[in-house]
């Protein structure tokens, strides 16, 4: 049996099986593609062609499991990173003061994206503005925050434009 005939006989059924399990078209497409790659690669190893349907659906189930494991790892890593970031930002000199002193349109966007963890597209919908506007506001807010950190706390910008150094703040008296 050839990969093309498997495609002709089972592709629709297999795709909808995967989509039903993962409930995400992009993920289903990726899993579907990986499944057919494995089918094509391992077809010469198939011993009993009468069990072809069970075999391809088992490959699909394994790919779904692999995808689910990979996604859970990313979710766990993202959660851990968010927890670290929340802890880190609270220790940064004057951070809350600088956020609160941003113009309201910038403070709102920064809070929704970086503190509450919304995606930029979600923020655009929440605020009823364009995605480009959200990105521009974030950029302007970051510029203001960098300038404030540099002026008040004596942080410096490195070659990549990131704040570096130790706090030396006249406002909060951290030295």
PyMOL commands that place a pseudoatom at each C-alpha (Angstrom):
pseudoatom trace, name=CA, resn=UNK, resi=1, chain=A, elem=C, hetatm=0, pos=[0.000, 0.000, 0.000]
pseudoatom trace, name=CA, resn=UNK, resi=2, chain=A, elem=C, hetatm=0, pos=[1.256, 3.467, -0.850]
pseudoatom trace, name=CA, resn=UNK, resi=3, chain=A, elem=C, hetatm=0, pos=[1.049, 6.712, 1.137]
pseudoatom trace, name=CA, resn=UNK, resi=4, chain=A, elem=C, hetatm=0, pos=[-1.107, 8.244, -1.611]
pseudoatom trace, name=CA, resn=UNK, resi=5, chain=A, elem=C, hetatm=0, pos=[-3.741, 5.539, -1.297]
pseudoatom trace, name=CA, resn=UNK, resi=6, chain=A, elem=C, hetatm=0, pos=[-3.752, 5.919, 2.497]
pseudoatom trace, name=CA, resn=UNK, resi=7, chain=A, elem=C, hetatm=0, pos=[-4.229, 9.645, 1.971]
pseudoatom trace, name=CA, resn=UNK, resi=8, chain=A, elem=C, hetatm=0, pos=[-7.105, 9.060, -0.439]
pseudoatom trace, name=CA, resn=UNK, resi=9, chain=A, elem=C, hetatm=0, pos=[-8.832, 6.548, 1.825]
pseudoatom trace, name=CA, resn=UNK, resi=10, chain=A, elem=C, hetatm=0, pos=[-8.311, 8.018, 5.279]
pseudoatom trace, name=CA, resn=UNK, resi=11, chain=A, elem=C, hetatm=0, pos=[-7.186, 11.663, 5.217]
pseudoatom trace, name=CA, resn=UNK, resi=12, chain=A, elem=C, hetatm=0, pos=[-10.582, 13.273, 5.867]
pseudoatom trace, name=CA, resn=UNK, resi=13, chain=A, elem=C, hetatm=0, pos=[-11.545, 10.855, 8.606]
pseudoatom trace, name=CA, resn=UNK, resi=14, chain=A, elem=C, hetatm=0, pos=[-8.119, 11.137, 10.220]
pseudoatom trace, name=CA, resn=UNK, resi=15, chain=A, elem=C, hetatm=0, pos=[-8.080, 14.936, 10.119]
pseudoatom trace, name=CA, resn=UNK, resi=16, chain=A, elem=C, hetatm=0, pos=[-11.502, 15.236, 11.760]
pseudoatom trace, name=CA, resn=UNK, resi=17, chain=A, elem=C, hetatm=0, pos=[-10.524, 12.641, 14.361]
pseudoatom trace, name=CA, resn=UNK, resi=18, chain=A, elem=C, hetatm=0, pos=[-7.500, 14.770, 15.295]
pseudoatom trace, name=CA, resn=UNK, resi=19, chain=A, elem=C, hetatm=0, pos=[-9.483, 18.018, 15.227]
pseudoatom trace, name=CA, resn=UNK, resi=20, chain=A, elem=C, hetatm=0, pos=[-12.124, 16.520, 17.514]
pseudoatom trace, name=CA, resn=UNK, resi=21, chain=A, elem=C, hetatm=0, pos=[-9.434, 15.553, 20.024]
pseudoatom trace, name=CA, resn=UNK, resi=22, chain=A, elem=C, hetatm=0, pos=[-7.402, 18.786, 20.100]
pseudoatom trace, name=CA, resn=UNK, resi=23, chain=A, elem=C, hetatm=0, pos=[-10.140, 21.321, 19.241]
pseudoatom trace, name=CA, resn=UNK, resi=24, chain=A, elem=C, hetatm=0, pos=[-7.658, 23.653, 17.570]
pseudoatom trace, name=CA, resn=UNK, resi=25, chain=A, elem=C, hetatm=0, pos=[-7.286, 23.870, 13.777]
pseudoatom trace, name=CA, resn=UNK, resi=26, chain=A, elem=C, hetatm=0, pos=[-3.647, 24.944, 13.827]
pseudoatom trace, name=CA, resn=UNK, resi=27, chain=A, elem=C, hetatm=0, pos=[-2.685, 22.149, 16.205]
pseudoatom trace, name=CA, resn=UNK, resi=28, chain=A, elem=C, hetatm=0, pos=[-4.785, 19.664, 14.229]
pseudoatom trace, name=CA, resn=UNK, resi=29, chain=A, elem=C, hetatm=0, pos=[-3.002, 20.640, 11.021]
pseudoatom trace, name=CA, resn=UNK, resi=30, chain=A, elem=C, hetatm=0, pos=[0.414, 20.189, 12.652]
pseudoatom trace, name=CA, resn=UNK, resi=31, chain=A, elem=C, hetatm=0, pos=[-0.524, 16.830, 14.161]
pseudoatom trace, name=CA, resn=UNK, resi=32, chain=A, elem=C, hetatm=0, pos=[-2.096, 15.697, 10.883]
pseudoatom trace, name=CA, resn=UNK, resi=33, chain=A, elem=C, hetatm=0, pos=[1.046, 16.590, 8.964]
pseudoatom trace, name=CA, resn=UNK, resi=34, chain=A, elem=C, hetatm=0, pos=[3.310, 14.849, 11.491]
pseudoatom trace, name=CA, resn=UNK, resi=35, chain=A, elem=C, hetatm=0, pos=[1.067, 11.801, 11.405]
pseudoatom trace, name=CA, resn=UNK, resi=36, chain=A, elem=C, hetatm=0, pos=[1.356, 11.491, 7.629]
pseudoatom trace, name=CA, resn=UNK, resi=37, chain=A, elem=C, hetatm=0, pos=[5.092, 12.017, 7.771]
pseudoatom trace, name=CA, resn=UNK, resi=38, chain=A, elem=C, hetatm=0, pos=[5.367, 9.098, 10.195]
pseudoatom trace, name=CA, resn=UNK, resi=39, chain=A, elem=C, hetatm=0, pos=[2.995, 7.000, 8.101]
pseudoatom trace, name=CA, resn=UNK, resi=40, chain=A, elem=C, hetatm=0, pos=[5.108, 7.603, 5.012]
pseudoatom trace, name=CA, resn=UNK, resi=41, chain=A, elem=C, hetatm=0, pos=[8.364, 6.970, 6.854]
pseudoatom trace, name=CA, resn=UNK, resi=42, chain=A, elem=C, hetatm=0, pos=[7.188, 3.786, 8.599]
pseudoatom trace, name=CA, resn=UNK, resi=43, chain=A, elem=C, hetatm=0, pos=[4.982, 2.293, 5.897]
pseudoatom trace, name=CA, resn=UNK, resi=44, chain=A, elem=C, hetatm=0, pos=[7.651, -0.242, 4.866]
pseudoatom trace, name=CA, resn=UNK, resi=45, chain=A, elem=C, hetatm=0, pos=[7.598, -1.572, 8.468]
pseudoatom trace, name=CA, resn=UNK, resi=46, chain=A, elem=C, hetatm=0, pos=[3.849, -2.333, 8.395]
pseudoatom trace, name=CA, resn=UNK, resi=47, chain=A, elem=C, hetatm=0, pos=[3.438, -6.106, 8.583]
pseudoatom trace, name=CA, resn=UNK, resi=48, chain=A, elem=C, hetatm=0, pos=[-0.319, -6.543, 8.180]
pseudoatom trace, name=CA, resn=UNK, resi=49, chain=A, elem=C, hetatm=0, pos=[-2.012, -4.282, 5.639]
pseudoatom trace, name=CA, resn=UNK, resi=50, chain=A, elem=C, hetatm=0, pos=[-5.430, -5.381, 6.909]
pseudoatom trace, name=CA, resn=UNK, resi=51, chain=A, elem=C, hetatm=0, pos=[-4.737, -3.405, 10.093]
pseudoatom trace, name=CA, resn=UNK, resi=52, chain=A, elem=C, hetatm=0, pos=[-3.781, -0.216, 8.262]
pseudoatom trace, name=CA, resn=UNK, resi=53, chain=A, elem=C, hetatm=0, pos=[-6.632, 1.876, 9.689]
pseudoatom trace, name=CA, resn=UNK, resi=54, chain=A, elem=C, hetatm=0, pos=[-5.864, 0.912, 13.289]
pseudoatom trace, name=CA, resn=UNK, resi=55, chain=A, elem=C, hetatm=0, pos=[-2.179, 1.547, 12.645]
pseudoatom trace, name=CA, resn=UNK, resi=56, chain=A, elem=C, hetatm=0, pos=[-2.623, 5.074, 11.240]
pseudoatom trace, name=CA, resn=UNK, resi=57, chain=A, elem=C, hetatm=0, pos=[-5.074, 6.043, 13.977]
pseudoatom trace, name=CA, resn=UNK, resi=58, chain=A, elem=C, hetatm=0, pos=[-2.614, 4.794, 16.598]
pseudoatom trace, name=CA, resn=UNK, resi=59, chain=A, elem=C, hetatm=0, pos=[0.070, 6.993, 15.048]
pseudoatom trace, name=CA, resn=UNK, resi=60, chain=A, elem=C, hetatm=0, pos=[-2.365, 9.920, 15.223]
pseudoatom trace, name=CA, resn=UNK, resi=61, chain=A, elem=C, hetatm=0, pos=[-3.143, 9.186, 18.891]
pseudoatom trace, name=CA, resn=UNK, resi=62, chain=A, elem=C, hetatm=0, pos=[0.572, 9.102, 19.682]
pseudoatom trace, name=CA, resn=UNK, resi=63, chain=A, elem=C, hetatm=0, pos=[1.075, 12.431, 17.897]
pseudoatom trace, name=CA, resn=UNK, resi=64, chain=A, elem=C, hetatm=0, pos=[-1.816, 13.933, 19.871]
pseudoatom trace, name=CA, resn=UNK, resi=65, chain=A, elem=C, hetatm=0, pos=[-0.199, 12.737, 23.105]
pseudoatom trace, name=CA, resn=UNK, resi=66, chain=A, elem=C, hetatm=0, pos=[3.168, 14.199, 22.038]
pseudoatom trace, name=CA, resn=UNK, resi=67, chain=A, elem=C, hetatm=0, pos=[1.514, 17.509, 21.218]
pseudoatom trace, name=CA, resn=UNK, resi=68, chain=A, elem=C, hetatm=0, pos=[-0.339, 17.580, 24.542]
pseudoatom trace, name=CA, resn=UNK, resi=69, chain=A, elem=C, hetatm=0, pos=[2.845, 16.860, 26.489]
pseudoatom trace, name=CA, resn=UNK, resi=70, chain=A, elem=C, hetatm=0, pos=[4.735, 19.554, 24.595]
pseudoatom trace, name=CA, resn=UNK, resi=71, chain=A, elem=C, hetatm=0, pos=[1.971, 22.101, 25.230]
pseudoatom trace, name=CA, resn=UNK, resi=72, chain=A, elem=C, hetatm=0, pos=[1.841, 21.285, 28.946]
pseudoatom trace, name=CA, resn=UNK, resi=73, chain=A, elem=C, hetatm=0, pos=[5.598, 21.810, 29.210]
pseudoatom trace, name=CA, resn=UNK, resi=74, chain=A, elem=C, hetatm=0, pos=[5.276, 25.218, 27.544]
pseudoatom trace, name=CA, resn=UNK, resi=75, chain=A, elem=C, hetatm=0, pos=[2.376, 26.109, 29.840]
pseudoatom trace, name=CA, resn=UNK, resi=76, chain=A, elem=C, hetatm=0, pos=[4.351, 25.074, 32.937]
pseudoatom trace, name=CA, resn=UNK, resi=77, chain=A, elem=C, hetatm=0, pos=[7.413, 27.021, 31.750]
pseudoatom trace, name=CA, resn=UNK, resi=78, chain=A, elem=C, hetatm=0, pos=[5.316, 30.097, 30.973]
pseudoatom trace, name=CA, resn=UNK, resi=79, chain=A, elem=C, hetatm=0, pos=[3.693, 29.936, 34.408]
pseudoatom trace, name=CA, resn=UNK, resi=80, chain=A, elem=C, hetatm=0, pos=[7.097, 29.634, 36.084]
pseudoatom trace, name=CA, resn=UNK, resi=81, chain=A, elem=C, hetatm=0, pos=[8.463, 32.542, 34.043]
pseudoatom trace, name=CA, resn=UNK, resi=82, chain=A, elem=C, hetatm=0, pos=[5.447, 34.699, 34.887]
pseudoatom trace, name=CA, resn=UNK, resi=83, chain=A, elem=C, hetatm=0, pos=[5.880, 33.926, 38.604]
pseudoatom trace, name=CA, resn=UNK, resi=84, chain=A, elem=C, hetatm=0, pos=[9.566, 34.870, 38.447]
pseudoatom trace, name=CA, resn=UNK, resi=85, chain=A, elem=C, hetatm=0, pos=[8.786, 38.045, 36.525]
pseudoatom trace, name=CA, resn=UNK, resi=86, chain=A, elem=C, hetatm=0, pos=[6.139, 39.068, 39.055]
pseudoatom trace, name=CA, resn=UNK, resi=87, chain=A, elem=C, hetatm=0, pos=[8.574, 38.496, 41.904]
pseudoatom trace, name=CA, resn=UNK, resi=88, chain=A, elem=C, hetatm=0, pos=[11.400, 40.279, 40.102]
pseudoatom trace, name=CA, resn=UNK, resi=89, chain=A, elem=C, hetatm=0, pos=[9.489, 43.389, 39.138]
pseudoatom trace, name=CA, resn=UNK, resi=90, chain=A, elem=C, hetatm=0, pos=[8.390, 43.995, 42.716]
pseudoatom trace, name=CA, resn=UNK, resi=91, chain=A, elem=C, hetatm=0, pos=[12.006, 44.243, 43.819]
pseudoatom trace, name=CA, resn=UNK, resi=92, chain=A, elem=C, hetatm=0, pos=[12.944, 46.770, 41.145]
pseudoatom trace, name=CA, resn=UNK, resi=93, chain=A, elem=C, hetatm=0, pos=[13.432, 50.242, 42.474]
pseudoatom trace, name=CA, resn=UNK, resi=94, chain=A, elem=C, hetatm=0, pos=[10.459, 52.595, 41.844]
pseudoatom trace, name=CA, resn=UNK, resi=95, chain=A, elem=C, hetatm=0, pos=[8.766, 50.198, 39.411]
pseudoatom trace, name=CA, resn=UNK, resi=96, chain=A, elem=C, hetatm=0, pos=[5.236, 50.663, 40.757]
pseudoatom trace, name=CA, resn=UNK, resi=97, chain=A, elem=C, hetatm=0, pos=[5.684, 54.419, 40.997]
pseudoatom trace, name=CA, resn=UNK, resi=98, chain=A, elem=C, hetatm=0, pos=[6.820, 54.661, 37.379]
pseudoatom trace, name=CA, resn=UNK, resi=99, chain=A, elem=C, hetatm=0, pos=[3.951, 52.483, 36.143]
pseudoatom trace, name=CA, resn=UNK, resi=100, chain=A, elem=C, hetatm=0, pos=[1.406, 54.540, 38.096]
pseudoatom trace, name=CA, resn=UNK, resi=101, chain=A, elem=C, hetatm=0, pos=[2.867, 57.807, 36.768]
pseudoatom trace, name=CA, resn=UNK, resi=102, chain=A, elem=C, hetatm=0, pos=[2.560, 56.808, 33.108]
pseudoatom trace, name=CA, resn=UNK, resi=103, chain=A, elem=C, hetatm=0, pos=[-0.097, 58.665, 31.129]
pseudoatom trace, name=CA, resn=UNK, resi=104, chain=A, elem=C, hetatm=0, pos=[-3.345, 56.661, 31.514]
pseudoatom trace, name=CA, resn=UNK, resi=105, chain=A, elem=C, hetatm=0, pos=[-3.380, 55.358, 27.926]
pseudoatom trace, name=CA, resn=UNK, resi=106, chain=A, elem=C, hetatm=0, pos=[0.094, 53.855, 28.402]
pseudoatom trace, name=CA, resn=UNK, resi=107, chain=A, elem=C, hetatm=0, pos=[-0.440, 52.631, 31.965]
pseudoatom trace, name=CA, resn=UNK, resi=108, chain=A, elem=C, hetatm=0, pos=[-3.570, 50.782, 30.878]
pseudoatom trace, name=CA, resn=UNK, resi=109, chain=A, elem=C, hetatm=0, pos=[-1.817, 48.920, 28.059]
pseudoatom trace, name=CA, resn=UNK, resi=110, chain=A, elem=C, hetatm=0, pos=[1.261, 48.042, 30.145]
pseudoatom trace, name=CA, resn=UNK, resi=111, chain=A, elem=C, hetatm=0, pos=[-0.891, 46.733, 32.972]
pseudoatom trace, name=CA, resn=UNK, resi=112, chain=A, elem=C, hetatm=0, pos=[-3.057, 44.613, 30.692]
pseudoatom trace, name=CA, resn=UNK, resi=113, chain=A, elem=C, hetatm=0, pos=[-0.142, 43.117, 28.738]
pseudoatom trace, name=CA, resn=UNK, resi=114, chain=A, elem=C, hetatm=0, pos=[2.685, 42.777, 31.258]
pseudoatom trace, name=CA, resn=UNK, resi=115, chain=A, elem=C, hetatm=0, pos=[0.999, 42.597, 34.624]
pseudoatom trace, name=CA, resn=UNK, resi=116, chain=A, elem=C, hetatm=0, pos=[-2.291, 40.855, 33.835]
pseudoatom trace, name=CA, resn=UNK, resi=117, chain=A, elem=C, hetatm=0, pos=[-0.766, 38.762, 31.028]
pseudoatom trace, name=CA, resn=UNK, resi=118, chain=A, elem=C, hetatm=0, pos=[-3.204, 39.476, 28.183]
pseudoatom trace, name=CA, resn=UNK, resi=119, chain=A, elem=C, hetatm=0, pos=[-2.062, 39.065, 24.597]
pseudoatom trace, name=CA, resn=UNK, resi=120, chain=A, elem=C, hetatm=0, pos=[-1.738, 42.235, 22.565]
pseudoatom trace, name=CA, resn=UNK, resi=121, chain=A, elem=C, hetatm=0, pos=[-4.634, 41.209, 20.289]
pseudoatom trace, name=CA, resn=UNK, resi=122, chain=A, elem=C, hetatm=0, pos=[-6.855, 40.744, 23.350]
pseudoatom trace, name=CA, resn=UNK, resi=123, chain=A, elem=C, hetatm=0, pos=[-5.876, 44.173, 24.648]
pseudoatom trace, name=CA, resn=UNK, resi=124, chain=A, elem=C, hetatm=0, pos=[-6.782, 45.727, 21.301]
pseudoatom trace, name=CA, resn=UNK, resi=125, chain=A, elem=C, hetatm=0, pos=[-10.268, 44.212, 21.593]
pseudoatom trace, name=CA, resn=UNK, resi=126, chain=A, elem=C, hetatm=0, pos=[-10.640, 45.166, 25.264]
pseudoatom trace, name=CA, resn=UNK, resi=127, chain=A, elem=C, hetatm=0, pos=[-9.677, 48.785, 24.600]
pseudoatom trace, name=CA, resn=UNK, resi=128, chain=A, elem=C, hetatm=0, pos=[-11.385, 48.887, 21.194]
pseudoatom trace, name=CA, resn=UNK, resi=129, chain=A, elem=C, hetatm=0, pos=[-8.229, 50.102, 19.442]
pseudoatom trace, name=CA, resn=UNK, resi=130, chain=A, elem=C, hetatm=0, pos=[-6.092, 48.651, 16.658]
pseudoatom trace, name=CA, resn=UNK, resi=131, chain=A, elem=C, hetatm=0, pos=[-3.290, 46.175, 17.298]
pseudoatom trace, name=CA, resn=UNK, resi=132, chain=A, elem=C, hetatm=0, pos=[-0.859, 48.696, 15.791]
pseudoatom trace, name=CA, resn=UNK, resi=133, chain=A, elem=C, hetatm=0, pos=[-2.035, 51.254, 18.342]
pseudoatom trace, name=CA, resn=UNK, resi=134, chain=A, elem=C, hetatm=0, pos=[-1.484, 48.792, 21.196]
pseudoatom trace, name=CA, resn=UNK, resi=135, chain=A, elem=C, hetatm=0, pos=[2.060, 48.130, 19.964]
pseudoatom trace, name=CA, resn=UNK, resi=136, chain=A, elem=C, hetatm=0, pos=[2.777, 51.846, 19.606]
pseudoatom trace, name=CA, resn=UNK, resi=137, chain=A, elem=C, hetatm=0, pos=[1.520, 52.539, 23.136]
pseudoatom trace, name=CA, resn=UNK, resi=138, chain=A, elem=C, hetatm=0, pos=[3.667, 49.741, 24.547]
pseudoatom trace, name=CA, resn=UNK, resi=139, chain=A, elem=C, hetatm=0, pos=[6.704, 51.096, 22.723]
pseudoatom trace, name=CA, resn=UNK, resi=140, chain=A, elem=C, hetatm=0, pos=[6.102, 54.636, 23.997]
pseudoatom trace, name=CA, resn=UNK, resi=141, chain=A, elem=C, hetatm=0, pos=[5.446, 53.405, 27.543]
pseudoatom trace, name=CA, resn=UNK, resi=142, chain=A, elem=C, hetatm=0, pos=[8.710, 51.430, 27.533]
pseudoatom trace, name=CA, resn=UNK, resi=143, chain=A, elem=C, hetatm=0, pos=[10.597, 54.504, 26.343]
pseudoatom trace, name=CA, resn=UNK, resi=144, chain=A, elem=C, hetatm=0, pos=[9.115, 56.561, 29.195]
pseudoatom trace, name=CA, resn=UNK, resi=145, chain=A, elem=C, hetatm=0, pos=[9.904, 53.829, 31.738]
pseudoatom trace, name=CA, resn=UNK, resi=146, chain=A, elem=C, hetatm=0, pos=[13.506, 53.508, 30.529]
pseudoatom trace, name=CA, resn=UNK, resi=147, chain=A, elem=C, hetatm=0, pos=[13.962, 57.257, 30.739]
pseudoatom trace, name=CA, resn=UNK, resi=148, chain=A, elem=C, hetatm=0, pos=[12.503, 57.354, 34.269]
pseudoatom trace, name=CA, resn=UNK, resi=149, chain=A, elem=C, hetatm=0, pos=[14.730, 54.516, 35.461]
pseudoatom trace, name=CA, resn=UNK, resi=150, chain=A, elem=C, hetatm=0, pos=[17.761, 56.184, 33.963]
pseudoatom trace, name=CA, resn=UNK, resi=151, chain=A, elem=C, hetatm=0, pos=[17.028, 59.616, 35.452]
pseudoatom trace, name=CA, resn=UNK, resi=152, chain=A, elem=C, hetatm=0, pos=[15.813, 58.618, 38.908]
pseudoatom trace, name=CA, resn=UNK, resi=153, chain=A, elem=C, hetatm=0, pos=[17.553, 55.391, 39.711]
pseudoatom trace, name=CA, resn=UNK, resi=154, chain=A, elem=C, hetatm=0, pos=[20.744, 55.816, 37.705]
pseudoatom trace, name=CA, resn=UNK, resi=155, chain=A, elem=C, hetatm=0, pos=[20.241, 52.602, 35.750]
pseudoatom trace, name=CA, resn=UNK, resi=156, chain=A, elem=C, hetatm=0, pos=[21.918, 52.570, 32.359]
pseudoatom trace, name=CA, resn=UNK, resi=157, chain=A, elem=C, hetatm=0, pos=[20.956, 51.136, 28.999]
pseudoatom trace, name=CA, resn=UNK, resi=158, chain=A, elem=C, hetatm=0, pos=[23.192, 48.413, 27.601]
pseudoatom trace, name=CA, resn=UNK, resi=159, chain=A, elem=C, hetatm=0, pos=[23.993, 47.968, 23.900]
pseudoatom trace, name=CA, resn=UNK, resi=160, chain=A, elem=C, hetatm=0, pos=[20.669, 46.100, 23.455]
pseudoatom trace, name=CA, resn=UNK, resi=161, chain=A, elem=C, hetatm=0, pos=[18.633, 48.902, 25.049]
pseudoatom trace, name=CA, resn=UNK, resi=162, chain=A, elem=C, hetatm=0, pos=[18.001, 46.959, 28.276]
pseudoatom trace, name=CA, resn=UNK, resi=163, chain=A, elem=C, hetatm=0, pos=[18.319, 48.476, 31.738]
pseudoatom trace, name=CA, resn=UNK, resi=164, chain=A, elem=C, hetatm=0, pos=[21.414, 47.378, 33.631]
pseudoatom trace, name=CA, resn=UNK, resi=165, chain=A, elem=C, hetatm=0, pos=[23.220, 48.320, 36.797]
pseudoatom trace, name=CA, resn=UNK, resi=166, chain=A, elem=C, hetatm=0, pos=[22.362, 48.656, 40.442]
pseudoatom trace, name=CA, resn=UNK, resi=167, chain=A, elem=C, hetatm=0, pos=[19.753, 51.026, 41.862]
pseudoatom trace, name=CA, resn=UNK, resi=168, chain=A, elem=C, hetatm=0, pos=[21.029, 54.310, 43.158]
pseudoatom trace, name=CA, resn=UNK, resi=169, chain=A, elem=C, hetatm=0, pos=[17.743, 56.060, 43.741]
pseudoatom trace, name=CA, resn=UNK, resi=170, chain=A, elem=C, hetatm=0, pos=[17.222, 59.407, 45.352]
pseudoatom trace, name=CA, resn=UNK, resi=171, chain=A, elem=C, hetatm=0, pos=[13.461, 58.783, 45.744]
pseudoatom trace, name=CA, resn=UNK, resi=172, chain=A, elem=C, hetatm=0, pos=[13.442, 55.493, 47.596]
pseudoatom trace, name=CA, resn=UNK, resi=173, chain=A, elem=C, hetatm=0, pos=[16.907, 55.845, 49.139]
pseudoatom trace, name=CA, resn=UNK, resi=174, chain=A, elem=C, hetatm=0, pos=[18.197, 52.481, 47.861]
pseudoatom trace, name=CA, resn=UNK, resi=175, chain=A, elem=C, hetatm=0, pos=[21.913, 52.519, 47.312]
for i in range(1, 175): cmd.bond("trace and resi %d" % i, "trace and resi %d" % (i + 1))
show_as sticks, trace
zoom trace
